[in-house]
Amino acid sequence: MDLLCQLDSVLCDTVEAWLSFNSTDDDLAYFSDITPEAQRALRSIQKIFRQLQGSQRRLLLLKNYCSGFLSDVSQVPSFDRGSSCD
């Protein structure tokens, strides 16, 4: 779970930074007069960040699933390994 939380945190920060950069009234407007090659590169970057957003959503689902699983497992009574089942 710790790893999932760390991944979620980093991915969330990365996506939020991109969304801020990519908004029409922020930093992306600086690149309005770029070459066609740079426009293609920017579109590729945008596509990658859309994929990261999808990965972030799947990671959140996985994190919720694992959290629920851990909750269910913690409610199962533990058995003494030394006892026999006679």
C-alpha positions as CSV (number, residue, x, y, z in Angstrom):
1,M,0.0,0.0,0.0
2,D,2.9,2.4,0.8
3,L,4.2,2.0,-2.8
4,L,0.7,2.7,-4.3
5,C,0.4,5.8,-2.1
6,Q,3.8,7.0,-3.2
7,L,3.1,6.4,-6.8
8,D,-0.3,8.1,-6.5
9,S,1.2,11.2,-4.9
10,V,3.9,11.6,-7.5
11,L,1.5,11.0,-10.4
12,C,-1.0,13.4,-8.9
13,D,1.6,16.1,-8.5
14,T,2.8,15.6,-12.1
15,V,-0.7,15.6,-13.6
16,E,-1.6,18.7,-11.6
17,A,1.5,20.5,-12.8
18,W,0.7,19.6,-16.4
19,L,-2.9,20.7,-16.1
20,S,-1.7,24.1,-14.7
21,F,0.8,24.5,-17.5
22,N,-1.7,23.3,-20.2
23,S,-4.5,25.7,-19.3
24,T,-5.2,28.3,-21.9
25,D,-4.4,31.3,-19.7
26,D,-1.2,30.1,-18.3
27,D,2.3,28.9,-19.6
28,L,1.2,27.1,-22.7
29,A,0.1,30.3,-24.4
30,Y,3.8,31.2,-24.5
31,F,4.2,28.6,-27.2
32,S,1.5,29.9,-29.5
33,D,4.0,30.8,-32.3
34,I,6.0,27.6,-32.5
35,T,7.0,25.6,-35.6
36,P,4.9,22.8,-37.0
37,E,7.5,20.3,-35.7
38,A,7.3,21.7,-32.2
39,Q,3.4,21.7,-32.4
40,R,3.6,18.0,-33.2
41,A,5.9,17.4,-30.2
42,L,3.6,19.4,-28.0
43,R,0.6,17.2,-29.2
44,S,2.7,14.1,-28.4
45,I,3.4,15.5,-24.9
46,Q,-0.3,16.2,-24.4
47,K,-1.2,12.7,-25.5
48,I,1.3,11.3,-23.0
49,F,-0.2,13.3,-20.2
50,R,-3.7,12.1,-21.1
51,Q,-2.3,8.6,-20.8
52,L,-0.8,9.5,-17.4
53,Q,-4.2,10.8,-16.3
54,G,-5.7,7.4,-17.3
55,S,-3.0,5.6,-15.4
56,Q,-3.7,7.9,-12.4
57,R,-7.4,6.9,-12.5
58,R,-6.5,3.2,-12.7
59,L,-4.0,3.5,-9.9
60,L,-6.7,5.1,-7.7
61,L,-9.0,2.2,-8.4
62,L,-6.2,-0.3,-7.6
63,K,-5.5,1.6,-4.4
64,N,-9.1,1.6,-3.3
65,Y,-9.4,-2.1,-4.2
66,C,-6.3,-3.0,-2.1
67,S,-7.5,-0.8,0.8
68,G,-10.8,-2.7,0.8
69,F,-9.0,-6.0,0.5
70,L,-6.7,-5.1,3.5
71,S,-9.8,-4.1,5.5
72,D,-11.5,-7.4,4.7
73,V,-8.4,-9.4,5.5
74,S,-7.9,-7.6,8.8
75,Q,-11.3,-8.8,9.9
76,V,-10.6,-12.5,9.4
77,P,-9.7,-14.1,12.7
78,S,-6.2,-15.3,12.9
79,F,-5.4,-19.0,13.8
80,D,-2.7,-20.3,16.0
81,R,-0.3,-22.1,13.7
82,G,0.8,-24.4,16.5
83,S,-2.7,-25.9,17.1
84,S,-3.9,-29.0,15.5
85,C,-7.2,-29.6,13.8
86,D,-8.1,-32.9,15.6
